[in-house]
C-alpha cells in the first residue's frame, strides 16, 4: 500500500472526521459537524482500494472512540487503580478493536459495491455497520451518528424510524453535500427534502392517556472513590434520605440513581424502610441497587418501596466493568480484572415491567440506554 500524498490527505481527513463526530454529541452538541464528518469520509473514497478504504475507516474509528470513550481510561486508571502505562495500553486496545467495525464497513463498501448510486449505498452500508455494532459480541452501540440529532431539526424523523433512520439521514446529508461541492446540482432536491420535511411532520407523535405523574429525580453527587467505604455508605444513606424527605409531598414517583446506596439489597432494606415511613401512602420510590440471590449471584438491579410491584435486573452488562469476557483466561492475570463488582450476572431477556405509583415502568440501567431497540421495546411493553 503506497502512501501517496492523496491517500495521506484522506487518512488525515478520517482522523479529523472522527473528532468532529464526537463533537456532535453531548456536552458539545455541535450536530451540524456530523454531515461535515461524513463528507470528509465519503469524498474520494471511491478512488481507494478496499484495503486503503479499510485503513481510512479504521483511523476514523480510532479517532472517534479515542475522543468519545475517554471514560474507559478513567474507569481503568482512576477507579481500577491501574498504572498509567497499562491503562493506556488497555484503552488503546479497546479503541483499536472497536475501530475494526468501521474498517470492515469501509472494506465491504469498496469491495462489493460499485460507484453506481454510491451516495445511497454508502449510507446504507454505514447503517448496516451501526446495526452490527449494536448486536455483535453483546454489542457496543456507543456514538451512533443519529444519537446526536434528537435535539436537532431532524428530531421529528426519530419516531418514524428511530436512531438508524436519523443516522441514514445524516449520512445522506453528508454524501449529498459532497456531491453538491462537485457541482452535482441535482443533489440539492433530496437534501432539501431531508431537512424541510420535519416542518410538516408532527412535533408530537403521542397523546396523553391519563393525568401526568409527578416525578422527582434525585442525584446525590457523591465522590465515587469513597462510595463503597463505610463512610461513603453512611453518607449515601443520609444524603438520599434527606433529599427524599424534601420532595416526598411533591412527587408521586421518586427515582434514585444506579447503586445509590452502595450496599447489597439486604443491607439496604433498613434504610429503605425508614425512607418509606416518610412517604405518602400512594407514593413510590425506585432505586438502583446490587441484588444478591440465594446462589450468591449478583445483579445490577432496580427495586422499590412504597406503592411498587416487581423488580428489574440489568440485562446488558458493561464488558470489563460488570462482567469479564474470557473470564477463565483473564481472571487473576491482571489486578484490574479482579475488581469488585466485575462478576455480575445477566438479567433475563424478558422481564415483566415494574409497577410504581400506578405506572408501568420500562427500565434501562446506565449502559443499557445506548441500545435503541431495547429502550424502544421496554417502552412498548409498558403500554
Secondary structure, 3 states (H helix, E strand, C coil): CCCCHHHHHHHHHHHHHHHHHHHCCCCCCCCCHHHHHHHHHHCCHHHCCHHHHHHHHHHHHHHHHHHHCHHHHHHHHHHCCCCHHHHHHHHHHHHHHHCHHHHHHHHHHHHHCCCCCHHHHHHHHHHHHHHHHHHHHHCCCCCCHHHHHCCCCCHHHHHHHHHHHHHHHHHHHHHHHHHHHCCCCCHHHHHHHHHHHHHCCCCCCCCCCCCCCCEEECCCCCCHHHCCCHHHHHHHHHHHHHHHHHHCCCCCEEECCCCCCCCEHHHHHHHHHHHHCCCCCCCEEEEEEEEECCCCCEEEEEEEEECEECCEECCCCCECCCECCCHHHHCCCCHHHHCCCCCECCCCCCCCCEEECCEEECCCCHHHHHCHHHHHHHHHHCC
